[in-house]
Amino acid sequence: MTSDLPPPVYDRRHLDPEVRKERVKLAANGLNALSLALLIGAIVAPIVDETRHANLAREAVGVALGLVGIVAALFVLRYMKSKETA
């Protein structure tokens, strides 16, 4: 039983280093934006809404996760920048 369809064309864009570099930059910038939103939300929400003052542990976790995400994104972006100039 043979098929009359042409053979599948394999997409080799994922092998291109430039495409991979841009995808990593996009992911790092997305992580940075998400972490900033988490950090700002954890800091500003208790100031604006008085009912959230009771749960400071949740805000501390939000601040810690936001800072960890920002540091991770900055580390990835700085590492990629150093690889470009080297």
C-alpha positions as CSV (number, residue, x, y, z in Angstrom):
1,M,0.0,0.0,0.0
2,T,1.8,3.1,-1.2
3,S,0.9,6.7,-0.7
4,D,0.7,9.3,-3.4
5,L,1.5,12.1,-0.9
6,P,4.9,13.8,-1.1
7,P,7.4,12.9,1.7
8,P,7.1,15.2,4.8
9,V,9.2,18.3,4.9
10,Y,11.0,18.6,8.1
11,D,11.3,22.0,9.7
12,R,14.9,22.6,10.6
13,R,14.4,26.1,12.1
14,H,14.8,24.7,15.6
15,L,18.4,23.7,14.7
16,D,19.3,27.3,13.8
17,P,21.3,28.9,16.7
18,E,19.9,32.4,15.9
19,V,16.3,31.1,16.2
20,R,17.1,29.4,19.5
21,K,18.8,32.5,20.9
22,E,15.8,34.7,20.1
23,R,13.5,32.1,21.7
24,V,15.6,32.1,24.9
25,K,15.6,35.9,24.9
26,L,11.8,36.0,24.5
27,A,11.4,33.4,27.3
28,A,13.7,35.3,29.6
29,N,11.9,38.6,29.0
30,G,8.6,36.9,29.6
31,L,9.9,35.6,32.9
32,N,11.2,39.0,33.8
33,A,7.8,40.6,33.1
34,L,5.9,37.9,35.0
35,S,8.3,38.3,38.0
36,L,7.9,42.1,38.0
37,A,4.1,41.7,38.0
38,L,4.3,39.3,40.9
39,L,6.7,41.5,42.8
40,I,4.6,44.7,42.3
41,G,1.4,42.9,43.1
42,A,2.8,41.5,46.3
43,I,4.1,44.9,47.4
44,V,1.2,47.2,46.2
45,A,-1.8,44.9,47.1
46,P,-1.4,45.2,50.9
47,I,-1.0,49.0,50.6
48,V,-4.2,49.4,48.5
49,D,-6.4,46.8,50.0
50,E,-6.6,46.9,53.8
51,T,-8.1,43.4,54.0
52,R,-4.9,41.8,52.7
53,H,-2.8,43.0,55.7
54,A,-3.7,39.9,57.6
55,N,-1.7,37.6,55.4
56,L,1.8,39.0,55.2
57,A,3.4,35.5,54.8
58,R,1.7,35.3,51.3
59,E,3.1,38.7,50.3
60,A,6.6,37.6,51.5
61,V,6.4,34.5,49.4
62,G,5.3,36.7,46.4
63,V,8.2,39.1,46.9
64,A,10.7,36.2,47.2
65,L,9.4,34.5,44.1
66,G,9.4,37.8,42.2
67,L,13.0,38.5,43.1
68,V,14.1,35.0,42.3
69,G,12.4,35.2,38.8
70,I,14.0,38.6,38.1
71,V,17.5,37.4,39.1
72,A,17.0,34.3,36.9
73,A,15.9,36.3,33.9
74,L,18.8,38.8,34.4
75,F,21.3,35.9,34.7
76,V,20.1,34.3,31.5
77,L,20.2,37.6,29.6
78,R,23.6,38.6,30.9
79,Y,25.0,35.1,30.1
80,M,23.7,35.4,26.5
81,K,25.1,38.9,26.2
82,S,28.5,37.7,27.3
83,K,28.4,34.8,24.8
84,E,27.6,37.2,22.0
85,T,30.6,39.4,22.7
86,A,33.0,36.5,23.2
